[in-house]
Amino acid sequence: MAAMSKLSSFFALLAVTLAAAFLFFQLLAVFLLPLFLAVVLVVLLQPVYQRLLRLLNGRNHLAAAAMTFAVLLTALIPAGLLLSLATHEAARVVDQLRDGRVRAQVDQARTAAGLDLPFAEHWRFLQSSFDLLNTDARSGALAVGHGKALAKMMQVAEELHERIAERPQQALPDADALLSALNSASQAEPGTLKYQQELHNAVVQFQQYRSAVLGRPVRQLLRELANPTQEDLRHWSGRAALASVEWVALIGGATGPVLVQAVFGLLIFSFALFFWFADGPQIVRSLMRLSPLEEKYVSELIRDFEVLVRAVVAGSLASALVQTLLAGFGYWLAGLDSVFLLVGATLLMSMVPFVGAAVIWIPAGLWLILGEGRLGSGMFLLAWGALVVSTIDNLIRPWVLLEHASLHPLAALIGVVGGAQALGPIGIFVGPLVVAFAQTLLQLLYRELAEMDATKKTAAAAGAAPLPPQGPTS
């Protein structure tokens, strides 16, 4: 009875403990990010902390306070300064866009890239007219046509051809086939098979004429995208304005909670950083005593976690910082405006794998060439980005991940992409850690199974061994 009572008490205690742990996790769920960042920074800065601890004769709380203050000072002041300068430059760029001061540069860039769309109104009139006629013609015998639509289209096609002929740099294609096809379609009776065939032939001739003037279909699509209509601009601006209003209303209505959460997150991060520096070893030993795993496995997991944090997080941050500094130096040498805005964008994008800083410095270089007509500066920035910025990323990140974390490239890719989708930006760091940690657990499990298998084989061999011969009994 006593044993049963003790067992029941143990399970009751276990149930209450699990319930309390669940509630505790719910309380900490909002602050998991600052807690995780604190653990990561403690692991990364542990060598520095140990050196400082020796200088302060083992006064761990004083050393922890100094490290916490140094981290906050080092991280918050540069980040706040960069954010302030980038915000100021972003506001200036928005003002320039509103004033139309960049419209001429945009037009110049579009022309230099060969994406201008001459006589866009004529092309769009003919295309939309053909679309409507085709929709009607698909009704077969029920097609009614559109009166003098084809005759008006012939007039627009003739005017378009005359205007193209006035452009000296434009090769003049033959418009006779298009005009003849339009004329044949206009003479056919709507609702007949002949009308449908003639209209189809007119569409084919129009597409051939369009390709002769504007290039292949992909180039035509790029021209259309680079030359939006006023209706498109009004639609896009309306959607942007609506989204901005909703965003401002959301942020405005949630400013208080967001600020409160940010302040509490910073406090949690600061306290967690201090106590992990000061009492980290004691906390780890307590967790090891509570773990159901053998102590050797827990110690190995902790060592692997430290290696993984230094490899994944430090590698990604080091690569991002080096890329950002090099790219910023290139922006400054190339004479770009809004350098701090570009540096902030580069810092964010350089932490995204398989995209990286190239998504910033390539458009910046093309803008110098096409928008500002500065071929030398643009070519320098593109070459600097390709040969220096991206090369550094390709050297730092794989070396750190593969050499120090022994993480396979496929596993790293799955961890980064899956982590970013599941957890957002912080998943870029957490994802590879989870994958590598699971890899370590599988290795431990494989080792345990191998030991169990070896023990069974040894026991089986001992049981099957023949008995030693016995001497004659007296």
Beta strands, then each sheet from edge to edge (+ up, - down):
end
